[in-house]
Amino acid sequence: MDYSKSGVPKKGTNKPLHSEHNAKGSRKSPFGAKDDKAALLKRMKDAAEKGQKD
């Protein structure tokens, strides 16, 4: 086999093939946005109550 014609393998890029729909910094998830902690606590309490009822 003639290795002189093989050349150097191409380096891959570290870029994803597509962008996520909720990526940080996008319209749906801007950088400065904070999650509402009260809403999170309400969801957690509701889930805990539902678990105790079952």
Backbone as a printed PyTorch tensor [residue, N CA C, xyz], in Angstrom:
tensor([[[  0.8450,  -1.1790,   0.0000],
         [  0.0000,   0.0000,   0.0000],
         [  0.8940,   1.2470,   0.0000]],

        [[  0.4810,   2.2510,  -0.7510],
         [  1.2590,   3.4790,  -0.8630],
         [  0.7490,   4.4960,   0.1550]],

        [[  1.4850,   4.6360,   1.2640],
         [  1.0510,   5.5360,   2.3310],
         [  1.3260,   7.0040,   2.0150]],

        [[  2.0720,   7.2960,   0.9840],
         [  2.3760,   8.6920,   0.6620],
         [  1.1470,   9.4280,   0.1290]],

        [[  0.1860,   8.7220,  -0.3780],
         [ -1.0140,   9.3410,  -0.9400],
         [ -2.1670,   9.4490,   0.0760]],

        [[ -1.9750,   8.9090,   1.2800],
         [ -3.0890,   8.8570,   2.2200],
         [ -3.4090,  10.2100,   2.8430]],

        [[ -2.4120,  11.0610,   3.0810],
         [ -2.6450,  12.3830,   3.6280],
         [ -2.9270,  12.3460,   5.1200]],

        [[ -3.2190,  13.4950,   5.6630],
         [ -3.4660,  13.6450,   7.0870],
         [ -4.9680,  13.5860,   7.3380]],

        [[ -5.3930,  12.8750,   8.3720],
         [ -6.8370,  12.8480,   8.6470],
         [ -7.3560,  14.2330,   9.0110]],

        [[ -8.5780,  14.5310,   8.6040],
         [ -9.1800,  15.8290,   8.8890],
         [ -9.5960,  15.9050,  10.3490]],

        [[ -9.3410,  17.0570,  10.9640],
         [ -9.7530,  17.2540,  12.3500],
         [-11.2560,  17.5050,  12.3890]],

        [[-11.9000,  16.9380,  13.3650],
         [-13.3180,  17.1670,  13.5390],
         [-13.5710,  18.4970,  14.2210]],

        [[-14.7640,  19.0170,  14.0540],
         [-15.1320,  20.2520,  14.7450],
         [-15.8920,  19.8900,  16.0020]],

        [[-15.8770,  20.7770,  16.9480],
         [-16.5740,  20.5410,  18.2090],
         [-17.9380,  21.2220,  18.1950]],

        [[-18.5310,  21.3620,  17.0270],
         [-19.7980,  22.0560,  16.8650],
         [-20.9210,  21.0270,  16.7670]],

        [[-22.0200,  21.2180,  17.4910],
         [-23.1330,  20.2690,  17.3810],
         [-23.8020,  20.3530,  16.0100]],

        [[-24.4680,  19.2970,  15.6220],
         [-25.1170,  19.2540,  14.3180],
         [-26.3540,  20.1400,  14.2550]],

        [[-26.9790,  20.3910,  15.3870],
         [-28.1680,  21.2350,  15.4190],
         [-28.1800,  22.0200,  16.7320]],

        [[-28.9990,  23.0470,  16.8040],
         [-29.1030,  23.8240,  18.0290],
         [-30.3260,  23.3570,  18.8190]],

        [[-30.2220,  23.4200,  20.1140],
         [-31.3350,  23.0080,  20.9660],
         [-32.4290,  24.0680,  20.9570]],

        [[-33.6660,  23.6540,  21.1400],
         [-34.7760,  24.6000,  21.1040],
         [-34.8390,  25.4750,  22.3510]],

        [[-34.2230,  25.0400,  23.4380],
         [-34.2590,  25.8160,  24.6770],
         [-32.8460,  26.1080,  25.1810]],

        [[-31.9450,  26.3780,  24.2670],
         [-30.5530,  26.6240,  24.6390],
         [-30.4340,  27.9380,  25.4060]],

        [[-29.4410,  28.0160,  26.2900],
         [-29.2140,  29.2500,  27.0510],
         [-28.8790,  30.3810,  26.0880]],

        [[-29.4960,  31.5300,  26.3110],
         [-29.2460,  32.6880,  25.4730],
         [-30.1890,  32.7960,  24.2970]],

        [[-31.0790,  31.8360,  24.1200],
         [-32.0410,  31.9140,  23.0260],
         [-33.2740,  32.6930,  23.4870]],

        [[-34.2160,  32.8540,  22.5930],
         [-35.4310,  33.6110,  22.9130],
         [-36.2350,  32.9310,  24.0220]],

        [[-36.2860,  31.6100,  24.0280],
         [-37.0620,  30.8880,  25.0310],
         [-36.3730,  30.8360,  26.3860]],

        [[-35.0580,  30.9260,  26.3960],
         [-34.3030,  30.8390,  27.6460],
         [-33.1850,  31.8830,  27.6400]],

        [[-33.5230,  33.1500,  27.8850],
         [-32.4800,  34.1810,  27.8590],
         [-31.4990,  34.0270,  29.0140]],

        [[-30.3340,  34.6520,  28.8860],
         [-29.2760,  34.5020,  29.8810],
         [-29.6760,  35.0490,  31.2440]],

        [[-30.3690,  36.1970,  31.2930],
         [-30.6720,  36.8430,  32.5640],
         [-31.8970,  36.2920,  33.2690]],

        [[-32.5900,  35.3360,  32.6800],
         [-33.8440,  34.8460,  33.2620],
         [-33.5770,  33.9710,  34.4790]],

        [[-34.3840,  34.1500,  35.5080],
         [-34.2910,  33.3290,  36.7170],
         [-35.5770,  32.5190,  36.8440]],

        [[-35.4530,  31.3040,  37.3410],
         [-36.6350,  30.4890,  37.5740],
         [-37.3680,  31.0090,  38.8050]],

        [[-38.6850,  30.9290,  38.7680],
         [-39.4940,  31.3830,  39.8790],
         [-39.4700,  30.3120,  40.9710]],

        [[-38.8610,  30.6180,  42.1070],
         [-38.6880,  29.6340,  43.1670],
         [-40.0170,  29.2700,  43.8090]],

        [[-40.9540,  30.2340,  43.8640],
         [-42.2630,  29.9600,  44.4500],
         [-43.0160,  28.9130,  43.6300]],

        [[-42.9190,  29.0180,  42.3110],
         [-43.5930,  28.0460,  41.4530],
         [-42.9600,  26.6630,  41.6200]],

        [[-41.6430,  26.6250,  41.7570],
         [-40.9530,  25.3540,  41.9680],
         [-41.3970,  24.7070,  43.2750]],

        [[-41.4470,  25.4940,  44.3550],
         [-41.8700,  24.9510,  45.6480],
         [-43.3040,  24.4440,  45.5940]],

        [[-44.1820,  25.1620,  44.8840],
         [-45.5770,  24.7230,  44.7540],
         [-45.6550,  23.3850,  44.0310]],

        [[-44.8800,  23.2350,  42.9400],
         [-44.8760,  21.9600,  42.2180],
         [-44.3560,  20.8330,  43.0970]],

        [[-43.3130,  21.1130,  43.8930],
         [-42.7520,  20.0780,  44.7670],
         [-43.7430,  19.6740,  45.8540]],

        [[-44.4340,  20.6450,  46.4270],
         [-45.4170,  20.3480,  47.4730],
         [-46.5870,  19.5530,  46.9080]],

        [[-47.0530,  19.9410,  45.7140],
         [-48.1480,  19.2050,  45.0810],
         [-47.7510,  17.7590,  44.7900]],

        [[-46.5150,  17.5650,  44.3360],
         [-46.0470,  16.2110,  44.0370],
         [-45.9350,  15.3930,  45.3200]],

        [[-45.4900,  16.0310,  46.4030],
         [-45.3680,  15.3170,  47.6840],
         [-46.7430,  14.9190,  48.2210]],

        [[-47.7210,  15.8240,  48.1040],
         [-49.0790,  15.5000,  48.5590],
         [-49.6890,  14.3860,  47.7190]],

        [[-49.4560,  14.4380,  46.4170],
         [-49.9770,  13.3930,  45.5390],
         [-49.3600,  12.0400,  45.8890]],

        [[-48.0740,  12.0310,  46.2150],
         [-47.4030,  10.7970,  46.5990],
         [-47.9310,  10.2170,  47.8970]],

        [[-48.3210,  11.0840,  48.8420],
         [-48.8480,  10.5990,  50.1180],
         [-50.2650,  10.0800,  49.9720]],

        [[-51.0280,  10.6270,  49.0110],
         [-52.4160,  10.1750,  48.8060],
         [-52.4340,   8.7630,  48.2250]],

        [[-51.4590,   8.4410,  47.4040],
         [-51.4380,   7.1270,  46.7300],
         [-51.0500,   6.0160,  47.6490]]])
